[in-house]
């Protein structure tokens, strides 16, 4: 199947039908334990924490789509990330993107630090900053690209080369892009991570995390940790993610096309101070992103004047769900300062440019013109007085 395009491989893989019955849907093996013939022949499965056929089908699928050799399915995106961090040991050091997801910030800053694992947050768009942050005890370079929520772009291949030159691993959070648009393992990363809750499952009905690697040593160690910690994805949730994967390509294509249309509208609106979207040629990371990805994705952020402007806009928007999360069939409007990055102290948010006027939009499958009309009517409720602002990308992108 490796000769086919990813669009086709989303539907056709080793689990396209059940070998026993011919069913074209992977069976849900809702079993906690499995009968053993005898203790000399325990069989492939013994206990579902250690292995389950439905979960295995999903793990095989994500490994294949990311061009990896081994996949893992976890109970959440943070379960995948935190279990992967357990590859580190006391005294190790991590270099990490400065504007990562708030949950990743929390595990690094508030949890791993207590166990003697140190970290340095850097602007990974600046390779010199990455290189100078590496210490003799640095074991991991952790990338989120596009970053959450400012959509900064990191050169995966360049950072992976830096990592290898310094005997470090490279992890990449690929949630925003999915394997449909970006394949970090092909660019030199050792492990790729997903909150499968988002675009991969795509319907706001399951919480899941995925990981994939082509590094045999990483695969063996992560298999041990997955079984040891037990934060595995259940059979039914694995089936829901497998079902979502089948429509990933068409969902993401439609949402990405709509995101560009909406980003262009927002960039021209006088009440929007800046739009963060890697599909704009004026975006600082545009050319790097174009090189390593197949599209700009369906997530954008934009900055209004202040918290009160956010309050008024979100109060009067009618179509998007105002909620945490992203990557669903419905558009989701989020307020990072109070949602995804609430666990980050205010001073840390400000240092990263996550202002009280910043909103993140994950574009769904609605008609983009309906969404634009919804924005227009909601903007009418905002303070219309003239203001001085840094026009940034929004003006250059016109």
N, C-alpha and C positions, 0 to 999 in steps of 0.2 A: 504493500500500500504506500510505501514511501515515495514512489514516483508520481503519485497524484498530488494535486494542489491541496492546500489546507482546507479550502472550501469543501472539497469532496471528502477529505479525511475526517471532517467533523461528523460525517454521516456513515462512513464506511471504514471500519477497522476490524480488529480480531473479534470484537464483541458485537458485530452488526446483527447477529441473530444467535439465539440459544442453540448450542450444538445438539442438545437432547430433544428439544421439542420443535425447533425451527421458529420459535417466537421472535419477532423483530424488535422486541423490547427486552432489555436486560432483566432477568428475573430478580425480584427483591428477596434476597435470602435473609429473612427476618429471624435469624437464629443466633442465639448467644453461644451455643456450644455444638460440637459435631461428634457424631458416633465414631469411635475408634475400633478398627478390626481387632487389634491387640496392641500391646505396648511396644512390640517390635516394629509394627507398621502403623504409626500414628496417623498417617494420611496428611494431605496438604494443609487441611484446616483443623484446628482443634478448639480454638476459642476466638470469638470475633474481635476482641481487642488486638489479637495478634494477626488476624487475617480473616477477611470476609469476601466471598466471591463478588458481591455487588460493589463493594468498595474497591476491590482489586480491579474491576472493569474500569472504574473511574480513574484509578491511579495509572493504569496502563494507557488510558486515553490521554491524560495530561502529559505523560512522559513522551508519547508519540507526537503530540501537537507541538511540544516545545523542543523537539529533536533531542530528547534526553533518553537515558537508559533506565531510569527508575523514577516513579512518581509516588506521591504521598497525599493522602486526603485526611484533613484534620477537622476538628469540631468548629473551627472559626479561622478567619485570617490571622488573628492574633495568636491562636494556638499554633498555627504553622510558623509564624515569625518567632514566637518565644521558644518553641521547641528547637528551632534551628539555631537560635542563640546559645542553646545549651551545648553546642559543639565547642564553645569557648571554655576556658578554665580560669581559675583565679590568677590574677596577675596579667591577664591578656588585655589588649587595648583595641578599641574599635574606632575607625574613622567613618562618620555617617553624615548623610545629607542633612543640612541644617533645617530645612522645612519639610520634615517627614510628617506622616500621619501622626496625630496626637497620641494614639495608642502605642505606636512604636517609640515615640519620645518617652512615654511613661515607663515602658519596660526597660529602656536603656538608662534613663535618668534616675528613676525611683526604685528599680528592682535590681538590675544587674550590678549597679554601683555598690549595693549592700553586700554583694558576694565577691567584691574585689576585682570586678571587671570594669576597667576605665573606658572612657570614650572622649572623642573630640568631634563636635559638630562643625562642619565646614561647608562653604559654598562650593559644591562639586561641579559647578559650571567653570570653575577656575582650577585647572589642573595643577598649577603651581601651589595653590593652597592645599590641594589634596596631597601632593608630594611632600610638602614641608610638614604636614600633620602626621606623617607616618613615623613611628618610633621603632626602636628595636623589638619591642614587645607587641607591636601591632600585628593582629592575626586576621583581621577582617576589614574590608572596605564595603560598606553597605550603601547601596544606591536606591533611590526612588526617582524614576524618570518616566514621564513627567512627574514632577513633585506635587505634593498635596499640601496646600491648595494653590500655590502660585505658578504651577505649570512650568517650573524651571527644567531645563534639559541638560542631562549629564551625558557626556560621551562615554558610553559603556565600554567600547573597545579600548579606548585610551586608559580608562581607569583600571580595567582588567589587566592591561599590560603592566601598569604600575604595580598592581597587586602581585602579579607573578614575579616581577623583578625583585620584590621585597618578601617573597615567600608568604603571601597573604591569600586568603580566599576572597572572592567577590560574590556578594549576594545582591540580587536585583528584585525589588518589588515591581511586578509587572501588571498590577491590578488595572491601571487606567488603560493600558494598551491591549492586554490579552495576547495570546499567541497568534491571533488573527492579524495583528498589526506590528508586533515586535517579538523577536525571539532572542533573548539575551544570551542563551547558551551558545548560540552560533557566533556571538560577538566576544566570547571568552569568559563569560560569567561561569561560576561554579554551581550556583543554585539560583533558581528563579522561584519567586513566591507570588501567591495570589490570594486576595480575599475573593473567593469564588462566589460569595454572597452577591457580588456586584455584577459585572457584565457577563461572566461565564454562566451563572445560573439565570440571572437576568429578569426575575419576576417578583422580587421582594417577598419570596415565600420560603427561603431557606438560608441558614447561616452556615458557611463552610469555608475552609481554607485548603489551598493546594500548594504543593511544591514539586519541583522536578530538577533532576541533576543528571549530568553525564560524567560525573566524577565518582569513580568506584568507591574510593575511601569515604567520601561524603555520604554516598548512598548507604554504605554499611553502617556508619555511625548514626545516621538519621533514622534508619530502620530500628536500630537498638533503642534510640531515644523515643521514637513514636510508640513502641511497645512498652517501654518503661514508664512513660508519663501517662499513656492511655488516653490522650486527647484526640481520639479517632472520630471520624465521621460515621454516623450510623447508616445502616443499609438503605433506609427509605430516603434520607437526605442525599445519599450518594446517587440514588436513582433520579432524584429531582435535578441534581446538577448535570447528570448525563443527558437528561431530556433538554435542559437549557442549552447545553453545548451544541445540539443539533441545529439550533437557529441562530447561533452566535454571529455568523458571518453576515447574514441578511439584516439582523437587528443592528449590529454595529455600523454597517454601511449606511443604513437609513439614518440612524441617530447622528453619525458623524457629518453627513451632508447637511442635516438640519442645524447642527451646532455651528457650522461655518456661516450659514445664513443668519443665525441669531447673533453670533459674535460680530458680524459686520454691521448689523443693525445697532447693537449696543455701542459699538465703537464710534458711531456717528451721533449718538444721543448726547445732548448738552449736559444732562444730569449725571452722566457716567464719566468718572474721572480717568479710569484706565481699564482696559480689558486685557486679561492674561489668557492667551490662546496660541498654542504652537503652530497653528495653521496660518498665522499672519506672517508674511515675509519680513515684517519689521521686528518680529519676536527675536530676541538675542540668540535663541537656540534653534532657530528655524532650520538652518542648513545642516546642523548636526542631527536634528530630529528627522529630517528628510532622508538623510543617509542611512540611519539605523532603523527607521520605522516605515510602515506602508501607509500611514495616514495620521491625521492630527487627533483622532479620537473624538469622543462625544462629551468631554468635560471642559468647561471654561470657567474662569472666575472674573469678576468685575468689581470695581471699587466705586462706592458712592461716597457722598460727603462725610457722613457720620452715622452713628448708631440710630439716630432718629429717622434718617432717610431709609435705612434698612427696615426699621419698624413699620414705616408707612407703606413701603413697597410690598413687603411680605404680607401685610394686613390686607392689601387690596388685590394681590394676584389671585386669580381664580383657578388656573389650570394646573400649574406644578404643585406637587405635594411639597409642603414645607416640612422637611424632616432630615434626619441623619441618613447616611448611606448614599449610594449613587449606582449607576449602571443598570437601571431597571427599564421596563417598557414604558413606565410613566416618567415624565420629567420630575426631577427632584431638586428643589432649591434649598440650599443649606447655608447656615451662618457659622462659619468656622470658629469664630471667637467664642461662641456659646455651645457649639456642637462638637465637630470632629477634633478641635484643638482646645476644648475647654480644660483638659488636664494640663495644658501648657501654661505656666505662669504668665500673667499679662506682660511683664517686661521681656520675657522670651518671645512672645508673639510679636511684640512691637519691633524687636531686633530683626525679626525675619520678615517684616512687612505685612504681617497678618493683622490688618487694622480693624477697628470697630466698624468700618464701612464696607468691609469685604464680604461678598457673597459668592458662593460656588453653585454653578448650575450644571447638572447632569441632564443632558437632553435625551428625551425618550422618543416614542414613536408617534407622537401627535403631529398634526400638520404644522410645520414651522410658522406658516402665516398666522395660524390661530394663536400660537405662542407670542408672536410679535404684537399682534393686536392686544393681547392680554397685557403685555408689558406697557404698551402705549397708554391704555386706560389706567393702569396702576401708577405710572409716572405722573399722571395729572394731579395726584394727591401729594406729591412731594413739593417742598419749598422751591419756588421758581426764581428766587432772587439770584442775581448774578454772583458768581464766585470766581476767585482766582485759584487755579489748580494746575498741577503738573499733568499735562495732557498725555504724555507718554505714548505708549503703543497705540492707544485709541485714535490719536490724531494722525499718526504716521500711517495707520492702516487704512485710512479713508481712500 
